């Protein structure tokens, strides 16, 4: 992983499931306003989106960069 948070790519396909969401939310918490990371997954991370909505409403942007069928890539950015 690069030093700048905005250059981060988190490929959770290689991470055991119980560690995925904590890693993602820790990464998000470390972002400065306007920074982002890219999430790579083997399925649509819609449940994660709903968790972000519940816990970080109004504080993030969620943009699909690729939507399957084998790989999903999402840009997750801190709004403020």
mmCIF file of the N, C-alpha and C atoms, coordinates in Angstrom:
data_MODEL
# 
_entry.id   MODEL 
# 
loop_
_atom_site.group_PDB 
_atom_site.id 
_atom_site.type_symbol 
_atom_site.label_atom_id 
_atom_site.label_alt_id 
_atom_site.label_comp_id 
_atom_site.label_asym_id 
_atom_site.label_entity_id 
_atom_site.label_seq_id 
_atom_site.pdbx_PDB_ins_code 
_atom_site.Cartn_x 
_atom_site.Cartn_y 
_atom_site.Cartn_z 
_atom_site.occupancy 
_atom_site.B_iso_or_equiv 
_atom_site.pdbx_formal_charge 
_atom_site.auth_seq_id 
_atom_site.auth_comp_id 
_atom_site.auth_asym_id 
_atom_site.auth_atom_id 
_atom_site.pdbx_PDB_model_num 
ATOM 1   N N  . UNK A 1 1  ? 0.829   -1.170  0.000   1.00 0.00 ? 1  UNK A N  1 
ATOM 2   C CA . UNK A 1 1  ? 0.000   0.000   0.000   1.00 0.00 ? 1  UNK A CA 1 
ATOM 3   C C  . UNK A 1 1  ? 0.877   1.237   0.000   1.00 0.00 ? 1  UNK A C  1 
ATOM 4   N N  . UNK A 1 2  ? 0.447   2.255   -0.707  1.00 0.00 ? 2  UNK A N  1 
ATOM 5   C CA . UNK A 1 2  ? 1.204   3.498   -0.779  1.00 0.00 ? 2  UNK A CA 1 
ATOM 6   C C  . UNK A 1 2  ? 0.991   4.319   0.484   1.00 0.00 ? 2  UNK A C  1 
ATOM 7   N N  . UNK A 1 3  ? 1.837   5.345   0.667   1.00 0.00 ? 3  UNK A N  1 
ATOM 8   C CA . UNK A 1 3  ? 1.737   6.178   1.847   1.00 0.00 ? 3  UNK A CA 1 
ATOM 9   C C  . UNK A 1 3  ? 0.508   7.073   1.835   1.00 0.00 ? 3  UNK A C  1 
ATOM 10  N N  . UNK A 1 4  ? 0.178   7.647   0.680   1.00 0.00 ? 4  UNK A N  1 
ATOM 11  C CA . UNK A 1 4  ? -0.976  8.536   0.609   1.00 0.00 ? 4  UNK A CA 1 
ATOM 12  C C  . UNK A 1 4  ? -2.262  7.741   0.659   1.00 0.00 ? 4  UNK A C  1 
ATOM 13  N N  . UNK A 1 5  ? -3.168  8.151   1.528   1.00 0.00 ? 5  UNK A N  1 
ATOM 14  C CA . UNK A 1 5  ? -4.443  7.439   1.666   1.00 0.00 ? 5  UNK A CA 1 
ATOM 15  C C  . UNK A 1 5  ? -5.203  7.418   0.351   1.00 0.00 ? 5  UNK A C  1 
ATOM 16  N N  . UNK A 1 6  ? -5.102  8.485   -0.437  1.00 0.00 ? 6  UNK A N  1 
ATOM 17  C CA . UNK A 1 6  ? -5.865  8.550   -1.683  1.00 0.00 ? 6  UNK A CA 1 
ATOM 18  C C  . UNK A 1 6  ? -5.343  7.584   -2.737  1.00 0.00 ? 6  UNK A C  1 
ATOM 19  N N  . UNK A 1 7  ? -4.185  6.985   -2.514  1.00 0.00 ? 7  UNK A N  1 
ATOM 20  C CA . UNK A 1 7  ? -3.618  6.019   -3.456  1.00 0.00 ? 7  UNK A CA 1 
ATOM 21  C C  . UNK A 1 7  ? -3.865  4.577   -3.012  1.00 0.00 ? 7  UNK A C  1 
ATOM 22  N N  . UNK A 1 8  ? -4.600  4.382   -1.969  1.00 0.00 ? 8  UNK A N  1 
ATOM 23  C CA . UNK A 1 8  ? -4.791  3.046   -1.405  1.00 0.00 ? 8  UNK A CA 1 
ATOM 24  C C  . UNK A 1 8  ? -5.767  2.212   -2.215  1.00 0.00 ? 8  UNK A C  1 
ATOM 25  N N  . UNK A 1 9  ? -5.390  0.971   -2.374  1.00 0.00 ? 9  UNK A N  1 
ATOM 26  C CA . UNK A 1 9  ? -6.275  -0.030  -2.961  1.00 0.00 ? 9  UNK A CA 1 
ATOM 27  C C  . UNK A 1 9  ? -6.353  -1.164  -1.950  1.00 0.00 ? 9  UNK A C  1 
ATOM 28  N N  . UNK A 1 10 ? -7.569  -1.485  -1.535  1.00 0.00 ? 10 UNK A N  1 
ATOM 29  C CA . UNK A 1 10 ? -7.775  -2.582  -0.597  1.00 0.00 ? 10 UNK A CA 1 
ATOM 30  C C  . UNK A 1 10 ? -8.489  -3.692  -1.345  1.00 0.00 ? 10 UNK A C  1 
ATOM 31  N N  . UNK A 1 11 ? -7.771  -4.775  -1.585  1.00 0.00 ? 11 UNK A N  1 
ATOM 32  C CA . UNK A 1 11 ? -8.335  -5.939  -2.260  1.00 0.00 ? 11 UNK A CA 1 
ATOM 33  C C  . UNK A 1 11 ? -8.736  -6.932  -1.177  1.00 0.00 ? 11 UNK A C  1 
ATOM 34  N N  . UNK A 1 12 ? -10.025 -6.958  -0.860  1.00 0.00 ? 12 UNK A N  1 
ATOM 35  C CA . UNK A 1 12 ? -10.478 -7.803  0.238   1.00 0.00 ? 12 UNK A CA 1 
ATOM 36  C C  . UNK A 1 12 ? -10.692 -9.259  -0.178  1.00 0.00 ? 12 UNK A C  1 
ATOM 37  N N  . UNK A 1 13 ? -10.485 -9.557  -1.429  1.00 0.00 ? 13 UNK A N  1 
ATOM 38  C CA . UNK A 1 13 ? -10.640 -10.943 -1.884  1.00 0.00 ? 13 UNK A CA 1 
ATOM 39  C C  . UNK A 1 13 ? -9.650  -11.871 -1.206  1.00 0.00 ? 13 UNK A C  1 
ATOM 40  N N  . UNK A 1 14 ? -8.547  -11.342 -0.725  1.00 0.00 ? 14 UNK A N  1 
ATOM 41  C CA . UNK A 1 14 ? -7.512  -12.161 -0.094  1.00 0.00 ? 14 UNK A CA 1 
ATOM 42  C C  . UNK A 1 14 ? -7.543  -12.081 1.434   1.00 0.00 ? 14 UNK A C  1 
ATOM 43  N N  . UNK A 1 15 ? -8.533  -11.385 1.985   1.00 0.00 ? 15 UNK A N  1 
ATOM 44  C CA . UNK A 1 15 ? -8.625  -11.167 3.428   1.00 0.00 ? 15 UNK A CA 1 
ATOM 45  C C  . UNK A 1 15 ? -9.774  -11.997 3.983   1.00 0.00 ? 15 UNK A C  1 
ATOM 46  N N  . UNK A 1 16 ? -9.554  -12.620 5.142   1.00 0.00 ? 16 UNK A N  1 
ATOM 47  C CA . UNK A 1 16 ? -10.623 -13.442 5.712   1.00 0.00 ? 16 UNK A CA 1 
ATOM 48  C C  . UNK A 1 16 ? -11.824 -12.544 6.035   1.00 0.00 ? 16 UNK A C  1 
ATOM 49  N N  . UNK A 1 17 ? -13.035 -13.057 5.814   1.00 0.00 ? 17 UNK A N  1 
ATOM 50  C CA . UNK A 1 17 ? -14.241 -12.225 5.917   1.00 0.00 ? 17 UNK A CA 1 
ATOM 51  C C  . UNK A 1 17 ? -14.389 -11.427 7.205   1.00 0.00 ? 17 UNK A C  1 
ATOM 52  N N  . UNK A 1 18 ? -14.097 -11.989 8.350   1.00 0.00 ? 18 UNK A N  1 
ATOM 53  C CA . UNK A 1 18 ? -14.320 -11.262 9.610   1.00 0.00 ? 18 UNK A CA 1 
ATOM 54  C C  . UNK A 1 18 ? -13.390 -10.056 9.768   1.00 0.00 ? 18 UNK A C  1 
ATOM 55  N N  . UNK A 1 19 ? -12.321 -9.992  8.995   1.00 0.00 ? 19 UNK A N  1 
ATOM 56  C CA . UNK A 1 19 ? -11.377 -8.878  9.089   1.00 0.00 ? 19 UNK A CA 1 
ATOM 57  C C  . UNK A 1 19 ? -11.635 -7.788  8.056   1.00 0.00 ? 19 UNK A C  1 
ATOM 58  N N  . UNK A 1 20 ? -12.523 -8.036  7.117   1.00 0.00 ? 20 UNK A N  1 
ATOM 59  C CA . UNK A 1 20 ? -12.727 -7.099  6.007   1.00 0.00 ? 20 UNK A CA 1 
ATOM 60  C C  . UNK A 1 20 ? -13.318 -5.767  6.452   1.00 0.00 ? 20 UNK A C  1 
ATOM 61  N N  . UNK A 1 21 ? -14.482 -5.790  7.092   1.00 0.00 ? 21 UNK A N  1 
ATOM 62  C CA . UNK A 1 21 ? -15.134 -4.529  7.451   1.00 0.00 ? 21 UNK A CA 1 
ATOM 63  C C  . UNK A 1 21 ? -14.308 -3.705  8.436   1.00 0.00 ? 21 UNK A C  1 
ATOM 64  N N  . UNK A 1 22 ? -13.696 -4.314  9.465   1.00 0.00 ? 22 UNK A N  1 
ATOM 65  C CA . UNK A 1 22 ? -12.835 -3.503  10.336  1.00 0.00 ? 22 UNK A CA 1 
ATOM 66  C C  . UNK A 1 22 ? -11.692 -2.824  9.567   1.00 0.00 ? 22 UNK A C  1 
ATOM 67  N N  . UNK A 1 23 ? -11.065 -3.533  8.632   1.00 0.00 ? 23 UNK A N  1 
ATOM 68  C CA . UNK A 1 23 ? -9.995  -2.939  7.836   1.00 0.00 ? 23 UNK A CA 1 
ATOM 69  C C  . UNK A 1 23 ? -10.521 -1.777  7.005   1.00 0.00 ? 23 UNK A C  1 
ATOM 70  N N  . UNK A 1 24 ? -11.660 -1.965  6.384   1.00 0.00 ? 24 UNK A N  1 
ATOM 71  C CA . UNK A 1 24 ? -12.249 -0.923  5.535   1.00 0.00 ? 24 UNK A CA 1 
ATOM 72  C C  . UNK A 1 24 ? -12.596 0.308   6.363   1.00 0.00 ? 24 UNK A C  1 
ATOM 73  N N  . UNK A 1 25 ? -13.245 0.114   7.502   1.00 0.00 ? 25 UNK A N  1 
ATOM 74  C CA . UNK A 1 25 ? -13.631 1.262   8.325   1.00 0.00 ? 25 UNK A CA 1 
ATOM 75  C C  . UNK A 1 25 ? -12.425 1.935   8.979   1.00 0.00 ? 25 UNK A C  1 
ATOM 76  N N  . UNK A 1 26 ? -11.390 1.180   9.330   1.00 0.00 ? 26 UNK A N  1 
ATOM 77  C CA . UNK A 1 26 ? -10.156 1.788   9.846   1.00 0.00 ? 26 UNK A CA 1 
ATOM 78  C C  . UNK A 1 26 ? -9.486  2.627   8.766   1.00 0.00 ? 26 UNK A C  1 
ATOM 79  N N  . UNK A 1 27 ? -9.484  2.114   7.549   1.00 0.00 ? 27 UNK A N  1 
ATOM 80  C CA . UNK A 1 27 ? -8.890  2.854   6.429   1.00 0.00 ? 27 UNK A CA 1 
ATOM 81  C C  . UNK A 1 27 ? -9.667  4.145   6.188   1.00 0.00 ? 27 UNK A C  1 
ATOM 82  N N  . UNK A 1 28 ? -10.991 4.045   6.201   1.00 0.00 ? 28 UNK A N  1 
ATOM 83  C CA . UNK A 1 28 ? -11.823 5.235   6.013   1.00 0.00 ? 28 UNK A CA 1 
ATOM 84  C C  . UNK A 1 28 ? -11.563 6.260   7.115   1.00 0.00 ? 28 UNK A C  1 
ATOM 85  N N  . UNK A 1 29 ? -11.449 5.807   8.344   1.00 0.00 ? 29 UNK A N  1 
ATOM 86  C CA . UNK A 1 29 ? -11.227 6.714   9.476   1.00 0.00 ? 29 UNK A CA 1 
ATOM 87  C C  . UNK A 1 29 ? -9.912  7.473   9.347   1.00 0.00 ? 29 UNK A C  1 
ATOM 88  N N  . UNK A 1 30 ? -8.944  6.881   8.662   1.00 0.00 ? 30 UNK A N  1 
ATOM 89  C CA . UNK A 1 30 ? -7.630  7.516   8.501   1.00 0.00 ? 30 UNK A CA 1 
ATOM 90  C C  . UNK A 1 30 ? -7.594  8.531   7.357   1.00 0.00 ? 30 UNK A C  1 
ATOM 91  N N  . UNK A 1 31 ? -8.646  8.588   6.561   1.00 0.00 ? 31 UNK A N  1 
ATOM 92  C CA . UNK A 1 31 ? -8.676  9.513   5.433   1.00 0.00 ? 31 UNK A CA 1 
ATOM 93  C C  . UNK A 1 31 ? -8.871  10.945  5.892   1.00 0.00 ? 31 UNK A C  1 
ATOM 94  N N  . UNK A 1 32 ? -8.219  11.852  5.185   1.00 0.00 ? 32 UNK A N  1 
ATOM 95  C CA . UNK A 1 32 ? -8.473  13.278  5.350   1.00 0.00 ? 32 UNK A CA 1 
ATOM 96  C C  . UNK A 1 32 ? -9.628  13.644  4.419   1.00 0.00 ? 32 UNK A C  1 
ATOM 97  N N  . UNK A 1 33 ? -10.236 14.781  4.651   1.00 0.00 ? 33 UNK A N  1 
ATOM 98  C CA . UNK A 1 33 ? -11.312 15.255  3.786   1.00 0.00 ? 33 UNK A CA 1 
ATOM 99  C C  . UNK A 1 33 ? -10.841 15.290  2.333   1.00 0.00 ? 33 UNK A C  1 
ATOM 100 N N  . UNK A 1 34 ? -11.627 14.702  1.440   1.00 0.00 ? 34 UNK A N  1 
ATOM 101 C CA . UNK A 1 34 ? -11.300 14.682  0.008   1.00 0.00 ? 34 UNK A CA 1 
ATOM 102 C C  . UNK A 1 34 ? -10.462 13.497  -0.426  1.00 0.00 ? 34 UNK A C  1 
ATOM 103 N N  . UNK A 1 35 ? -9.903  12.749  0.503   1.00 0.00 ? 35 UNK A N  1 
ATOM 104 C CA . UNK A 1 35 ? -9.120  11.568  0.151   1.00 0.00 ? 35 UNK A CA 1 
ATOM 105 C C  . UNK A 1 35 ? -10.038 10.377  -0.062  1.00 0.00 ? 35 UNK A C  1 
ATOM 106 N N  . UNK A 1 36 ? -9.504  9.361   -0.734  1.00 0.00 ? 36 UNK A N  1 
ATOM 107 C CA . UNK A 1 36 ? -10.298 8.178   -1.021  1.00 0.00 ? 36 UNK A CA 1 
ATOM 108 C C  . UNK A 1 36 ? -9.417  6.938   -1.051  1.00 0.00 ? 36 UNK A C  1 
ATOM 109 N N  . UNK A 1 37 ? -10.081 5.794   -1.081  1.00 0.00 ? 37 UNK A N  1 
ATOM 110 C CA . UNK A 1 37 ? -9.396  4.542   -1.364  1.00 0.00 ? 37 UNK A CA 1 
ATOM 111 C C  . UNK A 1 37 ? -10.284 3.745   -2.305  1.00 0.00 ? 37 UNK A C  1 
ATOM 112 N N  . UNK A 1 38 ? -9.690  2.755   -2.926  1.00 0.00 ? 38 UNK A N  1 
ATOM 113 C CA . UNK A 1 38 ? -10.429 1.885   -3.832  1.00 0.00 ? 38 UNK A CA 1 
ATOM 114 C C  . UNK A 1 38 ? -10.578 0.514   -3.190  1.00 0.00 ? 38 UNK A C  1 
ATOM 115 N N  . UNK A 1 39 ? -11.805 0.041   -3.149  1.00 0.00 ? 39 UNK A N  1 
ATOM 116 C CA . UNK A 1 39 ? -12.122 -1.279  -2.629  1.00 0.00 ? 39 UNK A CA 1 
ATOM 117 C C  . UNK A 1 39 ? -12.292 -2.240  -3.795  1.00 0.00 ? 39 UNK A C  1 
ATOM 118 N N  . UNK A 1 40 ? -11.657 -3.404  -3.714  1.00 0.00 ? 40 UNK A N  1 
ATOM 119 C CA . UNK A 1 40 ? -11.789 -4.449  -4.728  1.00 0.00 ? 40 UNK A CA 1 
ATOM 120 C C  . UNK A 1 40 ? -12.386 -5.667  -4.045  1.00 0.00 ? 40 UNK A C  1 
ATOM 121 N N  . UNK A 1 41 ? -13.456 -6.226  -4.659  1.00 0.00 ? 41 UNK A N  1 
ATOM 122 C CA . UNK A 1 41 ? -14.152 -7.350  -4.050  1.00 0.00 ? 41 UNK A CA 1 
ATOM 123 C C  . UNK A 1 41 ? -14.618 -8.310  -5.138  1.00 0.00 ? 41 UNK A C  1 
ATOM 124 N N  . UNK A 1 42 ? -14.995 -9.530  -4.728  1.00 0.00 ? 42 UNK A N  1 
ATOM 125 C CA . UNK A 1 42 ? -15.466 -10.529 -5.696  1.00 0.00 ? 42 UNK A CA 1 
ATOM 126 C C  . UNK A 1 42 ? -16.984 -10.584 -5.774  1.00 0.00 ? 42 UNK A C  1 
ATOM 127 N N  . UNK A 1 43 ? -17.657 -9.690  -5.054  1.00 0.00 ? 43 UNK A N  1 
ATOM 128 C CA . UNK A 1 43 ? -19.118 -9.585  -5.112  1.00 0.00 ? 43 UNK A CA 1 
ATOM 129 C C  . UNK A 1 43 ? -19.511 -8.138  -4.838  1.00 0.00 ? 43 UNK A C  1 
ATOM 130 N N  . UNK A 1 44 ? -20.737 -7.807  -5.153  1.00 0.00 ? 44 UNK A N  1 
ATOM 131 C CA . UNK A 1 44 ? -21.224 -6.452  -4.917  1.00 0.00 ? 44 UNK A CA 1 
ATOM 132 C C  . UNK A 1 44 ? -21.211 -6.171  -3.413  1.00 0.00 ? 44 UNK A C  1 
ATOM 133 N N  . UNK A 1 45 ? -20.466 -5.143  -2.978  1.00 0.00 ? 45 UNK A N  1 
ATOM 134 C CA . UNK A 1 45 ? -20.370 -4.859  -1.547  1.00 0.00 ? 45 UNK A CA 1 
ATOM 135 C C  . UNK A 1 45 ? -21.544 -4.026  -1.016  1.00 0.00 ? 45 UNK A C  1 
ATOM 136 N N  . UNK A 1 46 ? -22.732 -4.282  -1.507  1.00 0.00 ? 46 UNK A N  1 
ATOM 137 C CA . UNK A 1 46 ? -23.919 -3.522  -1.105  1.00 0.00 ? 46 UNK A CA 1 
ATOM 138 C C  . UNK A 1 46 ? -24.157 -3.546  0.411   1.00 0.00 ? 46 UNK A C  1 
ATOM 139 N N  . UNK A 1 47 ? -23.976 -4.691  1.107   1.00 0.00 ? 47 UNK A N  1 
ATOM 140 C CA . UNK A 1 47 ? -24.136 -4.652  2.572   1.00 0.00 ? 47 UNK A CA 1 
ATOM 141 C C  . UNK A 1 47 ? -23.171 -3.666  3.242   1.00 0.00 ? 47 UNK A C  1 
ATOM 142 N N  . UNK A 1 48 ? -21.972 -3.545  2.718   1.00 0.00 ? 48 UNK A N  1 
ATOM 143 C CA . UNK A 1 48 ? -21.010 -2.582  3.241   1.00 0.00 ? 48 UNK A CA 1 
ATOM 144 C C  . UNK A 1 48 ? -21.518 -1.161  3.017   1.00 0.00 ? 48 UNK A C  1 
ATOM 145 N N  . UNK A 1 49 ? -22.096 -0.916  1.846   1.00 0.00 ? 49 UNK A N  1 
ATOM 146 C CA . UNK A 1 49 ? -22.674 0.399   1.558   1.00 0.00 ? 49 UNK A CA 1 
ATOM 147 C C  . UNK A 1 49 ? -23.740 0.744   2.606   1.00 0.00 ? 49 UNK A C  1 
ATOM 148 N N  . UNK A 1 50 ? -24.612 -0.204  2.915   1.00 0.00 ? 50 UNK A N  1 
ATOM 149 C CA . UNK A 1 50 ? -25.651 0.044   3.909   1.00 0.00 ? 50 UNK A CA 1 
ATOM 150 C C  . UNK A 1 50 ? -25.054 0.302   5.292   1.00 0.00 ? 50 UNK A C  1 
ATOM 151 N N  . UNK A 1 51 ? -23.962 -0.371  5.622   1.00 0.00 ? 51 UNK A N  1 
ATOM 152 C CA . UNK A 1 51 ? -23.290 -0.122  6.891   1.00 0.00 ? 51 UNK A CA 1 
ATOM 153 C C  . UNK A 1 51 ? -22.701 1.291   6.903   1.00 0.00 ? 51 UNK A C  1 
ATOM 154 N N  . UNK A 1 52 ? -22.101 1.705   5.787   1.00 0.00 ? 52 UNK A N  1 
ATOM 155 C CA . UNK A 1 52 ? -21.603 3.078   5.690   1.00 0.00 ? 52 UNK A CA 1 
ATOM 156 C C  . UNK A 1 52 ? -22.755 4.068   5.863   1.00 0.00 ? 52 UNK A C  1 
ATOM 157 N N  . UNK A 1 53 ? -23.892 3.795   5.231   1.00 0.00 ? 53 UNK A N  1 
ATOM 158 C CA . UNK A 1 53 ? -25.057 4.681   5.353   1.00 0.00 ? 53 UNK A CA 1 
ATOM 159 C C  . UNK A 1 53 ? -25.487 4.811   6.810   1.00 0.00 ? 53 UNK A C  1 
ATOM 160 N N  . UNK A 1 54 ? -25.460 3.706   7.538   1.00 0.00 ? 54 UNK A N  1 
ATOM 161 C CA . UNK A 1 54 ? -25.885 3.715   8.931   1.00 0.00 ? 54 UNK A CA 1 
ATOM 162 C C  . UNK A 1 54 ? -24.885 4.418   9.846   1.00 0.00 ? 54 UNK A C  1 
ATOM 163 N N  . UNK A 1 55 ? -23.586 4.222   9.585   1.00 0.00 ? 55 UNK A N  1 
ATOM 164 C CA . UNK A 1 55 ? -22.559 4.709   10.505  1.00 0.00 ? 55 UNK A CA 1 
ATOM 165 C C  . UNK A 1 55 ? -21.881 6.006   10.067  1.00 0.00 ? 55 UNK A C  1 
ATOM 166 N N  . UNK A 1 56 ? -21.912 6.307   8.765   1.00 0.00 ? 56 UNK A N  1 
ATOM 167 C CA . UNK A 1 56 ? -21.178 7.462   8.246   1.00 0.00 ? 56 UNK A CA 1 
ATOM 168 C C  . UNK A 1 56 ? -22.048 8.322   7.325   1.00 0.00 ? 56 UNK A C  1 
ATOM 169 N N  . UNK A 1 57 ? -23.336 8.348   7.555   1.00 0.00 ? 57 UNK A N  1 
ATOM 170 C CA . UNK A 1 57 ? -24.260 9.070   6.672   1.00 0.00 ? 57 UNK A CA 1 
ATOM 171 C C  . UNK A 1 57 ? -23.792 10.502  6.423   1.00 0.00 ? 57 UNK A C  1 
ATOM 172 N N  . UNK A 1 58 ? -23.737 10.874  5.146   1.00 0.00 ? 58 UNK A N  1 
ATOM 173 C CA . UNK A 1 58 ? -23.338 12.223  4.767   1.00 0.00 ? 58 UNK A CA 1 
ATOM 174 C C  . UNK A 1 58 ? -21.854 12.490  4.773   1.00 0.00 ? 58 UNK A C  1 
ATOM 175 N N  . UNK A 1 59 ? -21.054 11.527  5.183   1.00 0.00 ? 59 UNK A N  1 
ATOM 176 C CA . UNK A 1 59 ? -19.604 11.742  5.307   1.00 0.00 ? 59 UNK A CA 1 
ATOM 177 C C  . UNK A 1 59 ? -18.794 11.054  4.225   1.00 0.00 ? 59 UNK A C  1 
ATOM 178 N N  . UNK A 1 60 ? -19.456 10.343  3.307   1.00 0.00 ? 60 UNK A N  1 
ATOM 179 C CA . UNK A 1 60 ? -18.706 9.573   2.319   1.00 0.00 ? 60 UNK A CA 1 
ATOM 180 C C  . UNK A 1 60 ? -19.368 9.649   0.946   1.00 0.00 ? 60 UNK A C  1 
ATOM 181 N N  . UNK A 1 61 ? -18.557 9.402   -0.062  1.00 0.00 ? 61 UNK A N  1 
ATOM 182 C CA . UNK A 1 61 ? -19.036 9.189   -1.427  1.00 0.00 ? 61 UNK A CA 1 
ATOM 183 C C  . UNK A 1 61 ? -18.716 7.756   -1.802  1.00 0.00 ? 61 UNK A C  1 
ATOM 184 N N  . UNK A 1 62 ? -19.601 7.148   -2.557  1.00 0.00 ? 62 UNK A N  1 
ATOM 185 C CA . UNK A 1 62 ? -19.486 5.745   -2.967  1.00 0.00 ? 62 UNK A CA 1 
ATOM 186 C C  . UNK A 1 62 ? -19.678 5.706   -4.468  1.00 0.00 ? 62 UNK A C  1 
ATOM 187 N N  . UNK A 1 63 ? -18.634 5.385   -5.217  1.00 0.00 ? 63 UNK A N  1 
ATOM 188 C CA . UNK A 1 63 ? -18.712 5.375   -6.674  1.00 0.00 ? 63 UNK A CA 1 
ATOM 189 C C  . UNK A 1 63 ? -18.210 4.045   -7.219  1.00 0.00 ? 63 UNK A C  1 
ATOM 190 N N  . UNK A 1 64 ? -19.105 3.341   -7.911  1.00 0.00 ? 64 UNK A N  1 
ATOM 191 C CA . UNK A 1 64 ? -18.692 2.091   -8.560  1.00 0.00 ? 64 UNK A CA 1 
ATOM 192 C C  . UNK A 1 64 ? -17.774 2.411   -9.734  1.00 0.00 ? 64 UNK A C  1 
ATOM 193 N N  . UNK A 1 65 ? -16.620 1.768   -9.772  1.00 0.00 ? 65 UNK A N  1 
ATOM 194 C CA . UNK A 1 65 ? -15.688 1.883   -10.891 1.00 0.00 ? 65 UNK A CA 1 
ATOM 195 C C  . UNK A 1 65 ? -15.815 0.675   -11.814 1.00 0.00 ? 65 UNK A C  1 
ATOM 196 N N  . UNK A 1 66 ? -16.221 -0.452  -11.238 1.00 0.00 ? 66 UNK A N  1 
ATOM 197 C CA . UNK A 1 66 ? -16.442 -1.691  -11.982 1.00 0.00 ? 66 UNK A CA 1 
ATOM 198 C C  . UNK A 1 66 ? -17.500 -2.484  -11.222 1.00 0.00 ? 66 UNK A C  1 
ATOM 199 N N  . UNK A 1 67 ? -18.460 -3.046  -11.959 1.00 0.00 ? 67 UNK A N  1 
ATOM 200 C CA . UNK A 1 67 ? -19.575 -3.736  -11.311 1.00 0.00 ? 67 UNK A CA 1 
ATOM 201 C C  . UNK A 1 67 ? -19.760 -5.134  -11.868 1.00 0.00 ? 67 UNK A C  1 
ATOM 202 N N  . UNK A 1 68 ? -18.804 -6.014  -11.555 1.00 0.00 ? 68 UNK A N  1 
ATOM 203 C CA . UNK A 1 68 ? -18.916 -7.434  -11.849 1.00 0.00 ? 68 UNK A CA 1 
ATOM 204 C C  . UNK A 1 68 ? -18.854 -7.794  -13.319 1.00 0.00 ? 68 UNK A C  1 
ATOM 205 N N  . UNK A 1 69 ? -19.086 -9.039  -13.614 1.00 0.00 ? 69 UNK A N  1 
ATOM 206 C CA . UNK A 1 69 ? -19.615 -10.051 -12.706 1.00 0.00 ? 69 UNK A CA 1 
ATOM 207 C C  . UNK A 1 69 ? -18.567 -10.712 -11.806 1.00 0.00 ? 69 UNK A C  1 
ATOM 208 N N  . UNK A 1 70 ? -17.290 -10.591 -12.126 1.00 0.00 ? 70 UNK A N  1 
ATOM 209 C CA . UNK A 1 70 ? -16.261 -11.258 -11.324 1.00 0.00 ? 70 UNK A CA 1 
ATOM 210 C C  . UNK A 1 70 ? -15.559 -10.336 -10.333 1.00 0.00 ? 70 UNK A C  1 
ATOM 211 N N  . UNK A 1 71 ? -15.472 -9.057  -10.667 1.00 0.00 ? 71 UNK A N  1 
ATOM 212 C CA . UNK A 1 71 ? -14.763 -8.096  -9.824  1.00 0.00 ? 71 UNK A CA 1 
ATOM 213 C C  . UNK A 1 71 ? -15.613 -6.839  -9.675  1.00 0.00 ? 71 UNK A C  1 
ATOM 214 N N  . UNK A 1 72 ? -15.695 -6.371  -8.448  1.00 0.00 ? 72 UNK A N  1 
ATOM 215 C CA . UNK A 1 72 ? -16.324 -5.078  -8.165  1.00 0.00 ? 72 UNK A CA 1 
ATOM 216 C C  . UNK A 1 72 ? -15.243 -4.168  -7.612  1.00 0.00 ? 72 UNK A C  1 
ATOM 217 N N  . UNK A 1 73 ? -15.200 -2.944  -8.123  1.00 0.00 ? 73 UNK A N  1 
ATOM 218 C CA . UNK A 1 73 ? -14.279 -1.921  -7.636  1.00 0.00 ? 73 UNK A CA 1 
ATOM 219 C C  . UNK A 1 73 ? -15.102 -0.702  -7.264  1.00 0.00 ? 73 UNK A C  1 
ATOM 220 N N  . UNK A 1 74 ? -14.875 -0.194  -6.049  1.00 0.00 ? 74 UNK A N  1 
ATOM 221 C CA . UNK A 1 74 ? -15.626 0.945   -5.546  1.00 0.00 ? 74 UNK A CA 1 
ATOM 222 C C  . UNK A 1 74 ? -14.644 1.987   -4.999  1.00 0.00 ? 74 UNK A C  1 
ATOM 223 N N  . UNK A 1 75 ? -14.845 3.217   -5.401  1.00 0.00 ? 75 UNK A N  1 
ATOM 224 C CA . UNK A 1 75 ? -14.077 4.344   -4.840  1.00 0.00 ? 75 UNK A CA 1 
ATOM 225 C C  . UNK A 1 75 ? -14.877 4.892   -3.662  1.00 0.00 ? 75 UNK A C  1 
ATOM 226 N N  . UNK A 1 76 ? -14.264 4.854   -2.484  1.00 0.00 ? 76 UNK A N  1 
ATOM 227 C CA . UNK A 1 76 ? -14.902 5.343   -1.272  1.00 0.00 ? 76 UNK A CA 1 
ATOM 228 C C  . UNK A 1 76 ? -14.109 6.560   -0.804  1.00 0.00 ? 76 UNK A C  1 
ATOM 229 N N  . UNK A 1 77 ? -14.785 7.708   -0.712  1.00 0.00 ? 77 UNK A N  1 
ATOM 230 C CA . UNK A 1 77 ? -14.104 8.959   -0.374  1.00 0.00 ? 77 UNK A CA 1 
ATOM 231 C C  . UNK A 1 77 ? -14.712 9.595   0.858   1.00 0.00 ? 77 UNK A C  1 
ATOM 232 N N  . UNK A 1 78 ? -13.864 10.274  1.624   1.00 0.00 ? 78 UNK A N  1 
ATOM 233 C CA . UNK A 1 78 ? -14.334 11.045  2.777   1.00 0.00 ? 78 UNK A CA 1 
ATOM 234 C C  . UNK A 1 78 ? -14.765 12.413  2.272   1.00 0.00 ? 78 UNK A C  1 
ATOM 235 N N  . UNK A 1 79 ? -15.978 12.791  2.597   1.00 0.00 ? 79 UNK A N  1 
ATOM 236 C CA . UNK A 1 79 ? -16.500 14.082  2.180   1.00 0.00 ? 79 UNK A CA 1 
ATOM 237 C C  . UNK A 1 79 ? -16.013 15.204  3.072   1.00 0.00 ? 79 UNK A C  1 
ATOM 238 N N  . UNK A 1 80 ? -15.955 14.995  4.375   1.00 0.00 ? 80 UNK A N  1 
ATOM 239 C CA . UNK A 1 80 ? -15.496 16.007  5.316   1.00 0.00 ? 80 UNK A CA 1 
ATOM 240 C C  . UNK A 1 80 ? -14.978 15.347  6.554   1.00 0.00 ? 80 UNK A C  1 
# 
